[in-house]
């Protein structure tokens, strides 16, 4: 069997437990959400099988009918996988928003020109304006993606397109902030160790972790 964003081909199963086991093995994504989906399927099949047994069917036949009514795995798995992709994108958007939210304080403090005399030259001036305005725009975009993958589901169904957009936007934001930050630290600090340590702790590490989460999200799409 194979799962993910491609075509899923799964053997048919007739018992509820075999169905749930196959479903669990076929899904990839955030553990808590995956377990919730599998438990939801198990509860539905148990309730349906019990109702059919009460109606006079033997247990095996009741489970076969319940499984058939629930849907073939090659139909259910892609739908559940989409749910997992959106859940992963929501986590990615939260992480992006969190790491972007500290940037204004960072660039107004230990890594910004206010920490000392600003370097001469148009390059640093341009980068300083870019990190201010583009950073603000990125925060708004991250907030919009978070809404789209969460509360937005009340008005429209977020799918793999939303998850893919979130992952790509996060990777682009991480790369941009890292490059801009590196250039500004080089121009303003030279070999001074403190700004480089701040750059490592507050930019390289958090954006690296967020980028890893974004790549995992993209893999589900």
URNOR-V233185 format. One record per pair of residues at least 4 apart in sequence whose C-alpha atoms are under 7 Angstrom apart, sorted by the first residue. I is the first residue (numbers start at 1). J is the second residue. Records with the same first field share a line. If there is no record, write none. Layout:
I: J, J
This chain:
1: 8, 9, 10
2: 8, 9, 26
3: 8, 26, 27
4: 81, 220
5: 220, 221
8: 74
9: 74
10: 73, 74
13: 18, 19
14: 19, 63, 64, 67
15: 19, 63, 64, 67
16: 20, 45, 63, 67
17: 21
18: 22
19: 23
20: 24, 38, 41, 42
21: 25
22: 26
23: 27, 73, 77
24: 38
27: 34, 77, 81
28: 81
29: 34, 84, 85, 88
30: 34, 84, 88
31: 35
32: 36
33: 37, 84
34: 38, 84
35: 39
36: 40
37: 41
38: 42
39: 43
40: 44
41: 45
42: 46
43: 47
44: 48
45: 49, 66, 67
46: 50
47: 51
48: 52, 66
49: 53, 62, 63, 66
50: 54
51: 55
52: 56, 57, 62
53: 57, 58, 59, 62
57: 61, 62
58: 62
59: 63
60: 64
61: 65
62: 66
63: 67
64: 68
65: 69
66: 70
67: 71
68: 72
71: 75, 76
72: 76
73: 77
75: 79
76: 80
77: 81
78: 82
79: 83
80: 84
81: 85
82: 86, 159, 160
83: 87
84: 88
85: 89, 160, 163, 217, 220, 221
86: 90, 149, 158, 159, 160, 163
87: 91
88: 92, 217
89: 93, 149, 163, 166, 167, 217
90: 94, 146, 149, 150
91: 95
92: 96, 210, 213, 214
93: 97, 142, 145, 146, 166
94: 98, 146
95: 99, 210
96: 100, 142, 170, 210
97: 101, 139, 142, 143
99: 206, 207
100: 139
101: 139
102: 106
103: 107
104: 108
105: 109
106: 110, 111
107: 111, 112
108: 112, 114
109: 114, 115
110: 115, 195
111: 115, 185, 195
113: 117, 118
118: 188
119: 124, 187, 188
121: 125
122: 126
123: 127
124: 128, 184, 187
125: 129
126: 130
127: 131, 180
128: 132
129: 133
130: 134
131: 135
132: 136
133: 137
134: 138
135: 139
136: 140
137: 141
138: 142
139: 143
140: 144
141: 145
142: 146
143: 147
144: 148
145: 149, 166
146: 150
147: 151, 152
148: 152, 153, 158
149: 153, 158, 162
152: 156
153: 157, 158
158: 162
159: 163
160: 164, 221
161: 165
162: 166
163: 167, 217
164: 168, 218, 221
165: 169
166: 170
167: 171, 214, 215, 217, 218
168: 172
169: 173
170: 174, 211, 214
171: 175, 211, 214
172: 176
173: 177
174: 178, 207, 211
175: 179
176: 180
177: 181
178: 182, 203, 204
179: 183
180: 184
181: 185
182: 186
183: 187
184: 188
185: 189, 195, 196
186: 190
189: 195
193: 197
194: 198
195: 199
196: 200
197: 201
198: 202
199: 203, 204
200: 204, 205
201: 205
202: 206
203: 207
204: 208
205: 209
206: 210
207: 211
208: 212
209: 213
210: 214
211: 215
212: 216
213: 217
214: 218
215: 219
216: 220
217: 221
